[in-house]
């Protein structure tokens, strides 16, 4: 919004100076040149009675000279901007005027080249790249008319080439440079390379001012032409080797664990990092032997563009990324409780078909990194204000885009680094993603009532500080308005910066999943009692604020934080109260606006304030009551079919666990049968996608298991009940690609880095066992929100992965090309999970000891640890993840109890610690080690295990009943 005001102000300033000033001078002073009589009086020093000559000639002449001193440089800058030339500001007397003129011209140009309200200043992130390369999957191509021809490309050194990028709404040169060249600091080269007139008649002179529809030239260094190495003689083959479990599993008496991470299921359903945390995309490791001689390729594989498929901001029904992250976090916490209730041989209840698709859609749009960045930025402001004594700025809105977060303030304020001011008036500030870190010390959230109202036209989520607004009225379509209230309540229940907020729902029974947060959210029916309680609470807060000598909760959050968080009370009303109750509530809100109360009402207006007018599921308008012009946006809603499916999704977490069908799990892992849930889709659409023919049987890859110190199986401990080891399987005489998912995800025996989502592609493919996978299924699972028969993302990615993998020694491609029937398959590749299933077999009770230990040692941590947290990636993994966790814990339980029967405590500890590494927040693994210490009579070990467990699950968390009974039994036995 400030961009509009600034542009209009600049236009008025130009008009007033260039046109208005001469008119005023002519009207009041006439000609600035003296008449003949006045010249005579001046020359003869006749006194100027009444200062007529001074006021009508001398002073106007001085003003005319000043006007010319500005207008001349202004016209120079104006004509230079039309020509696309850069002016030299070398004359000291005119340098300041030229800079002011350039700033005014730029402000006007930016305002009237596509501004759309408040969000016009908000950055988004999209660019269409024109380049003759294989660097993107289904990359769109811009077709330009003659009137839209790009500026001519300058001559570049032979080692460079130019890519033309069509500027999209909200783009920055820094962001374009970062996406195309990998380094945002190269943006000055774009300015130098982009000469000539743009399609709208303007030119690029200021790197901070670019317009949608412009085409900029991006110099890119050419990759060095690879020189084909001389064929090498293959070294003796060796099978891929799985590392032994990490040091946190093997040797120490107490497992080494790190801080609790949000994990794949979000907050509450997280995990403990047993290995070093990493947000990087899983890697591929070089082959362990030289690559067999093969025909050289005529091109080198290029990375698949990570942004080639635009990730939607919302689900089809209107759930945004921040709300989705919160809901999935709550779902993860409930699934953790499911896993804790699960017994050996059982599998927790998981969603089916439509509810699973909703979860997949939410994982596609969720933005956990964005949530963390917002929370860190807000808490950084609070810590800065408290440390420096500066007042917290009054926040109006926040806009979240791909590469930065923008903060819109009600009044000018100077903020600390890494915040960057967008305009000179210091009312809009941005933080680039990845540049802010949350304070190490405890902080109070300064803006707990900040929540998403929807998505703007520039591709960002729009959040409002409802506490600052005070009263928000949602009008229009009743169903959609109710959905907006549901979505706001859902965010307040889960947003990390809304800690200690109190939200009271009126007339909204059954509109949210139960137990989202019982401490933040409550429903009431007795509105008169609510009003009485609100009045009493706010009077008490007034007295508390007075005792600290502060005037508002915002001030208190930076100066009086040792005892209270000063969280607001938000009342969300789906039904407007009537009569005196409505008047009393309105009077309360109006009289105490700075004490931390906010109301959100559907329908009628409670008090004069901001309004959201809802037109449809895709269209709404925010009206601030005069603070900013009306702002159109797409509303975030939680209603209709998606709300019903969400309630059903959460209901599955309350269903009892079912006995595992191990033969079926084993058959699916071996590729002998297909997952019924995907069979219909696979059959229905397989013929609409290109697929790959492949052998029907997979080569089983054996992985050598190396004993590691304390947890190795001593020669004398081979008498655990069980049969002999599984017979050897055929092993290729060369190192095949091997994907590991039972811990940090990586790929062994692949030269270089797989492109884009290549690791994810291979992982999904191999998880289907030896079954062929159609392009339809790959498209649905990896790109669920862009799924249609017209999309070819799977084919494009398969082509790049095929080029990166290369060929087997016999010359056949590791990923065969497509055929009209069949499916993608990787017959000459391996995976630790498939080997785990093979070693365990269809009946765990009959698994030989050697195979059981070998399977356990394949586990290096939590399944799918370290996968990319990029939006839209790895969204399909939760069902596989839960299956793997359950199977690992069952195998660990089996190993531990077999070992305890014969007093082999090292094997028992191995099973317990593997279970802990695979699911640290699940107390089942900790119980195994407590039971081991109790059986071994190890008092010190018992105490260390209990302390370590509470350090991981939380010192303020009650242990499960089964865990507490075991602890009490162990204490009684060991300590008497």
N, C-alpha and C positions, 0 to 999 in steps of 0.2 A: 504494500500500500504506500509506503514511503517513497517507493520509486515513482509512483504516479504523482504524488505531491511534489516531489523534487522536479520531475519533468515539467509539470504545469508551472511551478514556481520559476523554473529556468526560462520557460517560454514567456511568462509575464515579465520577467526581468529584462529579457532581450527586447520585447516590445516597448517596455517603459523607457529603456535607455536609448535604443536606436531610433524609435519613432516618437515616443511620448515626449521625451525631453525637448527635441526641436519644436514640437507643436506648442509646448508650454512656453518656451522662450519667445517664439514668434508672437504668441497670443498676448503675453504680458509685457515683453520688452521691444517687440518689433525688430527692426534691423539692428544688428549689433554694431554697425558702423556709424560713427558720429556724422551729424549734418555739417554743412559748411560753417554755420554759426558756431556749432559746438567745437569744430576743429580750431576756429579762430580763438574761442575762449580758452581752449587748452593751450594753444601756442602762446597766447599773451598772458597766461596765468591769471585769467579772470576767475575770481572765486566761484566755486560751484555751489551756489545757494540751493539749499534743500537736497544736496547730494543727488541731483537729477542725473548728471552725467555718470556718477559712480554706479547708481543702481540700474540705470537703463542702458548703459553702454559698457562700462569697464567690467563690472561683475558678469553680465551676460556674455561678454567676449571671453572671459576666463572660462566660463562654463562651456561655451562652444568649443574652446580649445581642448578641454577635458573630454568632451563628447567625441571630438575627432580622434583624440589619443586612444579611445577605446574602440570606436567604430572602425577605424582603419585596420587594426589587428584582427578585429572580429571578422571583417570581410575577407581578410587574408585566410583565416582559418576556415571560413565557410566555403570559399572557392576551393581551397586545398582538399577539403573533405569530399567535394564532388569529384575532383580529379583523381583522388586516391593518392595524392602526394603527401609527404611528410614535411611539415614546415620547419625551418630552422629558427629557433628562438635564441638567436645570438645577440640581438640588440637589447642591451640591458634595460633601456627606457621602456621597451614594449614587451619584455618577456612576461611580466606579471599579467598584463592585459591579454596576451595570447593564451596563457594557461587558463585564465578565467573564461575566456571566450570558448576555448576548446572544451572545457568542462560543461558549460551551458549547452553548447551544440550537442555534445554527447548525451547529456541528460534528456534533451528534447528528442533526439533520434531514438534513444532506447525506449522512451515512453510511447511514442507513436509508431512503433514498428512491431506491434503485436502484444501490447500489455493487456492483461486480463485480471484486474483487481489485485488483491493482496498477493495472490499466488504468482503474479507476474515476476516478482523478484525472487521467487523460490526456485532453486536449481533442480533440474531433473537430470536424467542420465540416459541419453540414447543418441546414437549416431549411426548413419547409414554410410558404410564404407564402400567406395568403388575401388576395386583392385583386382587385377588379373592374377588370382592366386587360388589356392585350395584352402585358404585359411579360415573359412567359416562354413558352418553348416546351414544350408538354406538361407544364406545371407541375401537380404533384399537388394535389388539393384535399382538405382535411380535413373529414370528415363526423362531427359530434360528436353524442353522445347527450345527453339533458337533463342527465345527471349530469356531463357533461364540458363544459358550456357555459362559454364564455370569460368572464372578468371583464367587467363592464359598461364600455362605452367612455365616457370622460369627455367633457365638452363641449370642443371645440377651436375655435380661431379659424377664421373662414371661409376663411383662406388655408391651412389645414392639413386633412389627413385622417388617419385611423388605419388602419394595416394590422396585422392580427393574425397573429402568427408562432407556430407550434407548436414548442416547444423540443425539440430532439433531443439524444440522448446526447452530452455533451461540448461543447455550445454555450456560448458566453459572451455576455453582453449587449453587450460591445464588438464581438464578431464579428457578432452579429445587426444591430447598429446600422450597422456598416460595410457589410454586404451590402445592407441595405434602404435606408438613407439616404445611403450613400456616405461617411459620417464616423463612425468608431467612437466619437469623443468625445461623441456625442449620447446615449450610453447613460443618463445621469441622467434624460433626458426619458422614457425607457421606464419607469423606476422610478416616476416621478410619474404617468405615464398608466395604469399597471397597478394597479388597486385591486380589492379584493374577494378572495374565497376561490378558490383554484385547485382543479382537479378532485380532487387528493388531500387537500384540506382545509387546505393550508398557504397562506401568503401571501408575497408578495414584499416583503421589507423590507431585505434586504442585496443590493446589486448583484452581489456575488461569489458568491451562492448561488442558483442556479436549478436546477430539476429537470426531467428529461425528462417530457413530457406537459403541462407548464404551457403556458399561452397568454399571451403578453405583447402589449401594445399599443404599436405603434411609430408615433409621430407623424411624418408625412411632409409636407413642404411641397408644396402643389399647384403644378403647372407653370402658368405664365402662359398664358392663352388666346391662341393666336396670332391675329394680325390679318392677314387676307389682304391681301397687297400689291396695289396697283393693277397691272393688266396693263401690261407694258412692251413696247415695240417692240423686236423682236430686232435686235441689231447685226449687221453683216456677219459671216458665219460665218468661222471659221478652223479648220483641222484641228488636232487635238492635236499638240503639239510635244514630241518627246523631247529632253530636255536632252543637251547634249554630254557626253562622258565626264568624270568628275570630275577635279579638278586632279591627282590622283594618277596619272592615266593620260596626260594630254595633254602638259604642258609639260616637267616636269623630266626631266633626263637619267636620274635614278634614280627609279623609281616611289616615291611616298609610300605607305607601308603602315603599318598599326598593329600592335597586338599580336595574337598568334595566339589565335583564339577557338576554343571547343570545337566550334562549327559544328553543322550539322544532324545529323551522324553521331556527335556526341559527341567525347570526348577522343581525340586522335590522328587523327581524321578531320576535323579542324576547318578553320578558314579564317582568313585575315588580313583584318581590317576595312580596306577601302580608304576607306570613308566613316565618318562618326561612328557608333559603335555605338549600337544602340537595341534595347530589349526591348519597345517599345510595339507594339501591334497596328498593322498597316499602315493608312495613312490614306487618306481620299478627299479630293480637292482640288475647290474650287468650279469651277463651269463658267466658261469663259473669256468667255462672252457671257450676257446675261440669258436666263432660262428662257423658252421660247416659251409663249404664252398657252395655258392648258389649263383644263379644268373643275376647280374646287376640290375637294379631298378633304373628306369629312365627318369625318375624324379625322387626327391627326398620327401619323406612324410612331413607335413606341416601341422602345427597344433590346430585343433578344432577351436574355433572362436568360442570362448566361454559365454559371450553375450549374444550368440547367434539366435537363441530362443529367448524371447522376452518373458520373464517371470511375472505373472500377474500380481497386482497389488492386493487383490481380494479374491475370495472364492466366488463362484457363480452367484451364490446367494447374498454375498456382501460382507463376509468376515475378513477383516484386514489383518495385516501381518503381525501387529502388536497383540491384538486380541487372540489371534491364532496361537502365538507363542505362549500366551498365558493359559489358554485352554489346554494346550498340549502339555504344558508344565503340570497343571492339575491332574490331567489324565495320567501322566507319568508317575506322579505321587501315588495315585490310586492303584496303578499297576504294581508299584513296589509293594504295596500292602497285599495285593493278590499273590505276589511271589513269596512273601513272607508266610502267607497262609497255606501255600502249596506244600504238599507232602511228596515224598519220593514216589516216582512213577506216575505223577499227575502232570497235567498241563493246564495253565490258567485259561479262562475264557477270553477269547479274542473276537473282535468284530467280524461280521460276515458281509460280503458283497456291498450293499449300499452304504452301510455305516463305515466299512473299511474304505470305500471310495471317498467318503467325506473326510476321514482322517488323512487320506493321501492328499486330498485337495488342501487341507489346512497345513500339512507339512510342506506343500509346494509354496505357500505364500508366507509361512511364518518367518519372522525376522528376529531370532534370538540375539544376533549380534547388534542389530539396531536397538533393541531393548536395553542391552548392556551399555551401549554408547550413550543413550539418552540418560540413563540413570547415573552413569559416571560423570557426564557433563553437568547435570543438575547438582550432584553432591560436590563437585569441584567448586561450583559457584557458592554453595553454602559454606564450605571450608574456607574459601577465600574471604568471604564477607566476615566470617567470625574471626579469622586471623588478622585481617587488615582493619577491621572496624568500619568497613564500607557498608552502606545499605544494600540489601538485596534488591535487584531491579524488579519492577512490576512487570510481570510476564503476561503478554496477551495470547500468543500462539507460538507453536513450534511446527515446522515443516520438516519431514524426514524424507530424504531422497537417497539414492544409491551411494553417493560418495560424500555427502555432507548433511549436517543438521543445521537448520536456520532457526534463530530465536528472534521473535518480534516483541519489542518492549513497548510499554505504554508511554514511557518517558525516556529521554536520553540517559545513557549510563555508560561508564567506561568499565569494560570487563577485562579480566586477566587473560594471558596466553593459556591455552592455544586458541581462545576465541579471537576471531578476526572481524573487524568492523566492515560492513558492506558499503555503508554510506557515511558521509562526514557528520551527519546528525547523530550518529551512534545509537540509532534505534533498531537496527537490524544487524545481528551478529551471526557468524557461522562457525562451525567446528567441523573440520574434515575428519572423516571416519578413520579410526586408528591413531589419532593424535592425542586423545584424552584418556587419562587413567584415573580410576576412582581413588579418592584419598585412602591412605592406609589406615587412618584412624577412624573411629566411629563418627558418623555424621547424621544430621537430621535432614530429611528430604524437604527442600524448600518449597516445592510446588506439588504437593501430593494429590491435588485435584486435577492434574493434567491428564487429559484423555482424548482419544481419537474420535472425531466426528465423521471423517470420511477421507476421500482421496480427491486431490485437486486435478485440474486439467494438465498440469505439468508433470504428472507422474510421481507425485509424492503424497505421503500420508499427512493429513492436517490435524493437529491437536490443539485444543483450546484449554486454557486454565480457567476452569469453571468457578474456582474460588474468586478469581479476579473479576469475572463477569458478574457473579453474585446470583443472578436469576436468569435462567435460560428457559425459554418457552418453545416447545416443539409443536408445530401446527401442520395441518394438511392431512394427507391420507392416514387414517387412524392405525391401520395395520403396520405401515412402514414407520410411523412415528413411534409406535410401541416397540418395534424392532430396534429403533435407535436407542430407546431407553434401556432395553435389554443389553445391547452391546456396551453402552456406557457402564452399566452396573457390572458386566463381566470384566471389563478392563479394571475398574476400581478394585475388584476382588483379587486381581492377579498382578497388576503392574508393580514392579519392585519399588518404584518411587512413591507409591501410595501406601507405604507402611503406616500402620496405626490409624488409617482413615476410618471413619465411621459412616456407613452408608445405610440409610433406612429406606426400604421399599414400601410404597403404599399402592395397593391394588395391583400387585404384580405376582400373585401366587403362582408357583409352578412354572415360571418363565425362565429359570436358570437351573443348570444342573446342581444337584445337592452337594453340599460340602465344598463349594468352590473356595470359600474362606469364611468359616462360621464366626470368626472374630471380627471381620470387617463388615459383613453383610447380614442384615436382619430384616425380616418382614414384619409389618405391624398392621393391625386392623383398627386399633383405637387411636384415631387421629387426634382427638382432644387431649389424650394423655401424651401423645408425641409432642404436641405444642407446649404443654406444661413442662415436660422434661427438657425440651429445647431451651425454653426461657430460663429455667433453673441452671442448666449447664452453661449457658452463655453469661449469665450473671456471675457464676463462679469463675469463669474464665476472665471476665473483666476485672474481678478482684485479684486474680493471679497475675495478670498483666500489670496492674497497678503496683503490685508488690515488687515487681522487677523494674518499674519505671519505664516501661515500653508502651507504645501506643497501639500496636497491632500485632497480629500473629506473624506477619512477615518480618517485622522487626525482631520479634521474639526468637524466630528461627535462626537468627544470626548472633543474638546477644544473650539469650537465656535458655541454653540448650542442655544444661547439666541434668535436669530432672524430667523435662517434658519434651515431647516432639511437636506439640501444638498442632496436632492434626485436625483438619476441618471435619465438620459434620455435613454430609451431603444428603439431601432428601430428594428422592426420585419418586414422582407421583404420576401414576398412570391415570389416576382419576383426581380431578380437582375437587377439594373440599368445598362445602357450601356455607353460606351465611356467615355467622360470626367467627367460625373457625377459620375460614378463608381470610377474613379481614385480620384476625389476630396473627395468623402466620405471615401475611403480607407485611403487617406492621413490624413484626419481629425481624424479618429479612431486611426491610428498609432501614430500621433503626440501628442495626448492629452489623453493618456490612464488612467490617474489618476484624471481626472476632472469629472468623472461620466457619461460616455457614453458607451453604449454597443450595439452591433449589433448582430442580429440573422438572418441568411440568409438561404434561401433554394436554393439548387443547387450549383452553382459555389462558389468558395472561394473569399470572399471580401478581406481579408488580411490573412496572415499566422497566424493560431491560432488553437483552438480546433475544432474538428470535431466529429459529430455523424453520423455514417454510419448505415442507417436503412436497414435491410434485409427483415423483415416481421412485421406483427402486434405483434408478440411475441418476436422478436429478433432485437437487435440493439447493437452497440458497440461505446463506448466513447473513443476517441483518443485525448489525451491532448497535443500532440505536444512534447512529451518527458518528461513532468512533472511526469506522472505516466504511467505504462504499460496500454495497452488497457483494458477497463472494459466492459464486456458484461452485458446487462440488458434488461428487457422488457420495451419498450417505453410506456409512457403515451400519449394517442392520443385522440383527440376529432374530430371525422370525421364520415362519412358514416351514417348508420341508426341511431346511437345514437345521432349524431349531429342534424339530421332531427327531431328526437323525442324531443330533448332538445329544439329546437326552437319552436316546437309545444307546449311543456309544458309551456314555458314562454309566448306563445301567449294566453294561456287560462286566464292569469292574466289580459288581456286587454278586455276580453269578458264581456258584461254586466251581472249583477246579474239577476237571474230568480226567479219568484214567487215560494215560497216554496209549496211543496205538503205535507201539514201537515198530512192528512189522511194516506198517504203512509209512511211517517216517523213514525207515531204512530204505523202503522201495522208492520213495520220492527222491531221496538223496542219491540213490543209485541210478535214477532216471528210468526205472522200470515202469513207473506209472506217473501220470501228470497230476498236478494239483487240480482237484475238481473245480475249485473257485475260478481258475483261469482257463479251464478246458473249453468252455463255451465260447469265450472271446477268441481263444486261439483258433478254433475251428471256423467261427463265423467270419472272421476278417482276414484269415491267413492268405487267401488268394488275392487280396487287395494290396499286399506288400511284397516286395522282393524278398526272397528267403534264400538260404544257402543249403546246398546239399552237403551231407557229411556222413561218415561211417556211422552205423547204428550202434557200435559198441565203443566205449571209451577205454583207452589204455589207462590202467590203474597205476598211479605213481607211488612208489614206496618212499617213505621218508625215514632216513636213518635217525634213530633216537639215541642221543648220547647221554649217558648218566652224568649227573652233576653233583659231585660232592656229597653233602650230608643227606640228600634225599635219594641217592642212588640205591638200588636194591642190592644189598649184600648177597654174596653167594649162598650164605646160610639161610637166607630168608625166602627161598623159592618154594617153601612148602605151604604157602597160602592156598586154601582150597581152590581148585580150578583145574581146567584141562590144559593141554599144550597150546602153544601159540599158533596163530593162524598161518597157514602155509604161505610161502612167498608168492607174490603176484608177478606177472611179467612186467619188467621195467625196461623202458627204452634205453638204448646205448648212447644217449646224448641228453643234455640237461633241458628238459621241456619247461615252458613257462609254468610257474607255480604261484597261485594266489593264496595269501594267508589272511584270514578274517578273524581267527580266534585270538584277538589281541590287536595291536596296531596293524592296519591294513597295508599290505605292500605286495609287490609282485617280484618274484625271483626269476632270474635267468632271462631277462629281457634287456636287449641293448638299448640304452638311452631311456628317454621319458615317453610314456604313452601320451597321446594327445588328449587334451581336454578331459572329458569324462571317460576316457578309455579304461581306467582301472575299474570304475563303476560298471561299465559295460561288460567287461570280462567277468567281474564278480557275479553279476546277475545271471549271466549266461551259464557259468559253471555251477551256480546253485541249483540249476535245473537238472543236475546230474547229466546223464548221457542223452536225455531227451532233447529233441530239436525244439528250438524256440522261434516262433514266428515273429516277423517284424511287427505285427499288430500288438503282440503282447509286450515286446520291448518298448514300442511307442507309448503304450498305455501306462506302463510302470515308470519309465524314465521321464516322460513328458506328459503327465496326466491331463494338464489343463490346456494342452495344445493338440489333443488327440483327435485325429481324423484320418481318413484314408488318403487324403491329399498330402499329408505331411510325410516327409521322408527323412526325418532326423536320424532314425535308426540306420537307414541305408548309408547316409553320409558318414555317420560316426563309424560304422562298420568298415567303410572303405579306408578311413584313416588308420583305424586300429590294425586292419589287415596289412597295410603298408608298413606300419611300425613293427609288427611282429615278424614279418618276413616268412621264410620257408623252412620246412623241415629238411634234414639231410637228403631225403629222396626227391626234393624239389617241390613237393606239394605245399601249398600255403597252409599255415597253421590255422587261419580262419578262411575256409573255402569260400569261393565266390557264390553269388546267389543263383538259385535255380527257380523254376516256376512252382515247384512244390518242395515240401520238406521244411527245413528251418535252419536257423543259425546253430552252429555247434562247434565246440572246441575239443575234438577227440584226443588230441595230443597235448593235453595240459592237465594240471593237477590243482588240488585245493586241500587245505588242511581240514576243513569241515567234512569234505567227502571221505578223506582218510580216517577221520575220527569216527564217522558213522560205520565205515567198513570194519574198523578195528573193534568197535563195540558190538556190532551185529544186531540182529532183530530181537535178541533176548539178553538183557544185561546180566541176568543171573547166571547165564552160561558162558559169559565172556571169559576167555583164559586170562590168567593174571598178567602174563607178558603183554597181551594186547591191551588190557585195561590200563596198565602203566604207560604203554606207548601212546595210547589215545590221550591220557591225562597230560602227558608232557607236550602234546601239540598246543596246549592252551598257554598263551603268553599274556593274557589279560582279558579285559572285557571285549566281547565280540564287537567288531566294527569300530574299535577305538581309533581315534585320530582321523576319521573321514572328514572331508570338507564340510564346513558349516554353511557353505554358500547356499543361498535360497534356491530351492528347487532340486538340489542334488541329494541323492541317497534317500529320497522320501519313502521308498518302498521297503526299507529294511526292517521296520519294527517287528513284523511277524516272524521273520527269520531270526531276529535277535532274541526274541523271547524263547523260541524253540531251542536255540543254541544254549542259552543260559540254563534252561531247565535240564537239557541233556548233560551239560557239563556238571551241574550240581548233583544230578543223579549218579553219574559215573564217579564223582569225587566221594559221594556218600558210600557207594558200593566199595570203593577201594579202602576208605578209612575203616569201615566196619569189618571187612575181611582182615585187614592188618591188625585191628584191635583183638580179633579172636585168637591170634597167635602171638600177640605181643610185639609185633613189628611196628614200633612207634614212628620210625622214620617214614615209612610208607603212609602211615595214618596222617602224619603232619603234611606230607606231600598232598594228599587228597584234600585236606582242610584248607591249605593255603591256595591251592588252585581254585577252589570254590570261592574263597574270599577275593581273589584277583578277578574272577569272572563276574562277580556280583557283590561288591563290597558292602552295599547298604542292606543287603539281605543277611539276616542274622544266622541263616542256616549254616553257612561256611564257618562262622565264628563258633557256633555250637559244636561243630565237629572237632575243632581244636580244643575247646573247653573239655569236651568228653575225653579227648586224648590225654590232656594233662591230668584229668581226674583219674583215669585208668592207670596212668604211669606214676601217679603219686607225686607229680611235679608241682609243688606249692608255688615256687617262684614263677614258673611258666604260666600257671593258672592266673596269678595276679597280673602278669604282664599282658596276657591275652584279653582279660576283661577290661583293663585300662585302654588297650589299643582299640578294642571294639567301640567303647563309648567315645573315644576320640574321633572315630570315623562317623558313627551314626549320629553323634551329638550328645554332649554331656547332659543336656536338658531333656533328652528324649527317653521315654520309658521303654525298657526292653520288652520284647514280646513275652507273653505269659510262659510259653514253652522255654524260652531262653532264661527267664528269671527262675523258673523251677529248677533248671539244670544248674544255674549258678548257686542257688541255695543248697542243692544236693551236694555239689562239689565242695562248697565251703564246709558243710557239715562233715563230709568224709575226710577232707584234707586238714581242716583246722580244728576239728572236734567241736 
